[in-house]
């Protein structure tokens, strides 16, 4: 069936009742939930509601400490790096918070040709990236959805020096099951889609027309993707449209639904906040703004509630805030990003972009900063290449074993970056981090890592365990 009715049980009454019932938990309740979180088996709706109520600085510190411990236990030191690749800002939807909305006359419209997509990819590859997120507005040129499929083929076809894109993830409009099967055949990594807001009344108020105005069609997209054979899906909320506590519990209901139905939760959860966008008053004045303190709390709670999932932090946020979230649970970041079609070749243009960036640094600057903080910038794509996706990924991620693959692969791909693309200052910082990291590894992990590193130093590329 190509267009099944939504079966995603976002129950607003239960969410509101849970938040009301647990609005003022005592310290013991909070400590009990934190102790449960450290078992790394996830949290339920009530647990998440308890943690969302924390305001006491001492308890907040305990929440953050628990999140750091779980992040380190599951993911080790590494931070995956990627770049968004916007191929089009054409859109048929009228979403009040987005610069790409159909009636916005302040945005210049552009759909890249396949030659232009190849050129954008070459620039991204020459920065040192191995992973991209292909993004398109929710309308395509005359060829329709095949435009996206051709774009993915183009991205994979580009080989520049020693570099290439080894994994293309995709963020496009919800698809039919037949279209999802074509997307899988295109050898994508993760299919990513944000519900934006799970609150139906707010959803209706901010999505005025177009296919995106159909709440159920959108919320059921991950179901159709997984039913069509796509192992890895990514979900998320655009925080700032409605109360973040409600959105957090609704996100948990969605995750629980996916786990119950498919035995696999989301591969990633993204954490965008509403940022200024050309032609959108709402984007500049969020209806329900999320403070920096609450945002950090959100990251920590999601890490504890869904310990196995990757948490993505984009360049919407400032460098300082991004740094603060690394220890709290973030495991993937974009860097050197452009959010306008053709942005890597032509530069950032606000009247072409989806939203304003908070972090304008180059990939090299971001990598050096991450390394100076003691994290391993990872360009690894090995899980996708060896079929460690979906349930197979969860089987090693949930008990915390994924880091035994991630850390050696992170080091080898980081060394690739240092040797092939890094500035002298970044290479010096990175080489020191590699030496220090090896010293702190257990003998088996060190042996595996040193073997991969020696292969890279000998001229091999794309080696992994």
Secondary structure in CASP SS format (residue, H / E / C, confidence):
PFRMAT SS
TARGET T0000
AUTHOR 0000-0000-0000
METHOD secondary structure of the structure
MODEL  1
X C 1.00
X C 1.00
X C 1.00
X C 1.00
X C 1.00
X C 1.00
X C 1.00
X C 1.00
X C 1.00
X C 1.00
X C 1.00
X H 1.00
X H 1.00
X H 1.00
X H 1.00
X H 1.00
X H 1.00
X H 1.00
X H 1.00
X H 1.00
X H 1.00
X C 1.00
X C 1.00
X C 1.00
X C 1.00
X C 1.00
X H 1.00
X H 1.00
X H 1.00
X H 1.00
X H 1.00
X H 1.00
X H 1.00
X H 1.00
X H 1.00
X H 1.00
X H 1.00
X C 1.00
X C 1.00
X C 1.00
X C 1.00
X C 1.00
X C 1.00
X C 1.00
X H 1.00
X H 1.00
X H 1.00
X H 1.00
X H 1.00
X H 1.00
X H 1.00
X H 1.00
X C 1.00
X C 1.00
X C 1.00
X C 1.00
X H 1.00
X H 1.00
X H 1.00
X H 1.00
X H 1.00
X H 1.00
X H 1.00
X H 1.00
X H 1.00
X H 1.00
X H 1.00
X H 1.00
X H 1.00
X H 1.00
X H 1.00
X H 1.00
X H 1.00
X H 1.00
X H 1.00
X C 1.00
X C 1.00
X E 1.00
X E 1.00
X E 1.00
X E 1.00
X E 1.00
X E 1.00
X E 1.00
X E 1.00
X E 1.00
X E 1.00
X E 1.00
X C 1.00
X C 1.00
X C 1.00
X C 1.00
X C 1.00
X E 1.00
X E 1.00
X C 1.00
X C 1.00
X C 1.00
X C 1.00
X C 1.00
X C 1.00
X C 1.00
X C 1.00
X C 1.00
X C 1.00
X C 1.00
X C 1.00
X C 1.00
X C 1.00
X C 1.00
X E 1.00
X C 1.00
X C 1.00
X H 1.00
X H 1.00
X H 1.00
X H 1.00
X H 1.00
X H 1.00
X H 1.00
X H 1.00
X H 1.00
X H 1.00
X H 1.00
X H 1.00
X H 1.00
X H 1.00
X C 1.00
X C 1.00
X C 1.00
X E 1.00
X E 1.00
X E 1.00
X E 1.00
X E 1.00
X E 1.00
X C 1.00
X C 1.00
X C 1.00
X C 1.00
X C 1.00
X C 1.00
X C 1.00
X C 1.00
X C 1.00
X H 1.00
X H 1.00
X H 1.00
X H 1.00
X H 1.00
X H 1.00
X H 1.00
X H 1.00
X H 1.00
X H 1.00
X H 1.00
X H 1.00
X C 1.00
X E 1.00
X E 1.00
X C 1.00
X C 1.00
X E 1.00
X E 1.00
X C 1.00
X C 1.00
X E 1.00
X E 1.00
X E 1.00
X E 1.00
X E 1.00
X C 1.00
X C 1.00
X C 1.00
X C 1.00
X C 1.00
X H 1.00
X H 1.00
X H 1.00
X H 1.00
X H 1.00
X H 1.00
X H 1.00
X H 1.00
X H 1.00
X C 1.00
X C 1.00
X C 1.00
X C 1.00
X E 1.00
X E 1.00
X E 1.00
X C 1.00
X C 1.00
X C 1.00
X E 1.00
X C 1.00
X C 1.00
X C 1.00
X H 1.00
X H 1.00
X H 1.00
X H 1.00
X H 1.00
X H 1.00
X H 1.00
X E 1.00
X E 1.00
X E 1.00
X C 1.00
X H 1.00
X H 1.00
X H 1.00
X C 1.00
X H 1.00
X H 1.00
X H 1.00
X H 1.00
X H 1.00
X C 1.00
X H 1.00
X H 1.00
X H 1.00
X H 1.00
X H 1.00
X H 1.00
X H 1.00
X C 1.00
X C 1.00
X C 1.00
X C 1.00
X E 1.00
X E 1.00
X E 1.00
X E 1.00
X E 1.00
X E 1.00
X C 1.00
X E 1.00
X C 1.00
X C 1.00
X C 1.00
X C 1.00
X H 1.00
X H 1.00
X H 1.00
X H 1.00
X H 1.00
X H 1.00
X H 1.00
X H 1.00
X H 1.00
X H 1.00
X H 1.00
X H 1.00
X H 1.00
X H 1.00
X H 1.00
X H 1.00
X H 1.00
X H 1.00
X H 1.00
X C 1.00
X C 1.00
X C 1.00
X C 1.00
X C 1.00
X E 1.00
X E 1.00
X E 1.00
X C 1.00
X C 1.00
X E 1.00
X C 1.00
X C 1.00
X C 1.00
X E 1.00
X C 1.00
X C 1.00
X E 1.00
X H 1.00
X H 1.00
X H 1.00
X H 1.00
X C 1.00
X C 1.00
X C 1.00
X C 1.00
X C 1.00
X C 1.00
X C 1.00
X H 1.00
X H 1.00
X H 1.00
X H 1.00
X H 1.00
X H 1.00
X H 1.00
X H 1.00
X H 1.00
X H 1.00
X H 1.00
X H 1.00
X H 1.00
X H 1.00
X C 1.00
X C 1.00
X C 1.00
X C 1.00
X E 1.00
X E 1.00
X E 1.00
X E 1.00
X C 1.00
X C 1.00
X C 1.00
X C 1.00
X C 1.00
X H 1.00
X H 1.00
X H 1.00
X H 1.00
X H 1.00
X H 1.00
X H 1.00
X H 1.00
X C 1.00
X C 1.00
X C 1.00
X C 1.00
X C 1.00
X E 1.00
X E 1.00
X E 1.00
X C 1.00
X C 1.00
X C 1.00
X C 1.00
X C 1.00
X C 1.00
X C 1.00
X C 1.00
X H 1.00
X H 1.00
X H 1.00
X H 1.00
X C 1.00
X C 1.00
X C 1.00
X C 1.00
X C 1.00
X C 1.00
X C 1.00
X C 1.00
X C 1.00
X C 1.00
X C 1.00
X C 1.00
X C 1.00
X C 1.00
X C 1.00
X C 1.00
X H 1.00
X H 1.00
X H 1.00
X H 1.00
X H 1.00
X H 1.00
X H 1.00
X H 1.00
X H 1.00
X H 1.00
X C 1.00
X C 1.00
X C 1.00
X E 1.00
X E 1.00
X E 1.00
X C 1.00
X C 1.00
X C 1.00
X H 1.00
X H 1.00
X H 1.00
X H 1.00
X C 1.00
X C 1.00
X C 1.00
X C 1.00
X H 1.00
X H 1.00
X H 1.00
X H 1.00
X H 1.00
X H 1.00
X H 1.00
X H 1.00
X C 1.00
X C 1.00
X C 1.00
X C 1.00
X C 1.00
X H 1.00
X H 1.00
X H 1.00
X H 1.00
X H 1.00
X H 1.00
X H 1.00
X H 1.00
X H 1.00
X H 1.00
X H 1.00
X H 1.00
X H 1.00
X H 1.00
X H 1.00
X H 1.00
X H 1.00
X H 1.00
X C 1.00
X C 1.00
X C 1.00
X H 1.00
X H 1.00
X H 1.00
X H 1.00
X H 1.00
X H 1.00
X H 1.00
X H 1.00
X H 1.00
X H 1.00
X H 1.00
X H 1.00
X H 1.00
X H 1.00
X H 1.00
X H 1.00
X C 1.00
X C 1.00
X C 1.00
X H 1.00
X H 1.00
X H 1.00
X H 1.00
X H 1.00
X H 1.00
X H 1.00
X H 1.00
X H 1.00
X H 1.00
X H 1.00
X H 1.00
X H 1.00
X H 1.00
X H 1.00
X C 1.00
X C 1.00
X C 1.00
X C 1.00
X C 1.00
X C 1.00
X C 1.00
X C 1.00
END
